[in-house]
Amino acid sequence: MTGPDCILLPVRLLRPTEETVPARVREVVAMILAEQAWTQPICVEGTVHALLDGHHRLAAARDLGLAQVPVHVFDYAEVDLLSWRPEIAPTRAEVLARAVSGALYPHKTTRHIFPPRPVRPVPLASLAVTSSRRDLHPRNLHPQERAHAGRTTRKSPAAVKRQSPS
């Protein structure tokens, strides 16, 4: 996925502009782990690295302890800005100010429409892990995380019987 239109940027440089929904972040983590790849780049504005699209993906990257993620960097002038919420009419200046200040919009406030860019998956292993989560293969995760990654393990009837109170 990296190339002239997509680069790897450190997670710490990216500035969200909207809140996220924890359940959706867990779903995104599960998808990334199941694919063992990053399949959709985050879209950012080029001067302050304000997130225009991909807030849940950024939160998932942080949860996974990734050091860097694939991003498409855009000149904000080439991106259309709309709102999902009729009561809020964001401007480009407000979006950038919220990115810098950390005063986030509610989730799904801004809607950006981007010029087309090519997309190719990036293997998860190539996105250097910053935390203790060095091996992100589903078989090495906690059972609850495996379930979210679509890799559940079935207990044998004997194991279930041993766990049930008598």
Secondary structure, DSSP 8 states (H G I E B T S, - for coil): --BTTBEEEEGGG-B--B---HHHHHHHHHHHHHHTEE-S-EEEETTT-BEEE-HHHHHHHHHHTBSEEEEEEE-GGGSEEEESSTT----HHHHHHHHHH---B-SS-EEEE--------EEGGGS-B-SS-----GGGS-HHHHHHTT------HHHHHHHS--
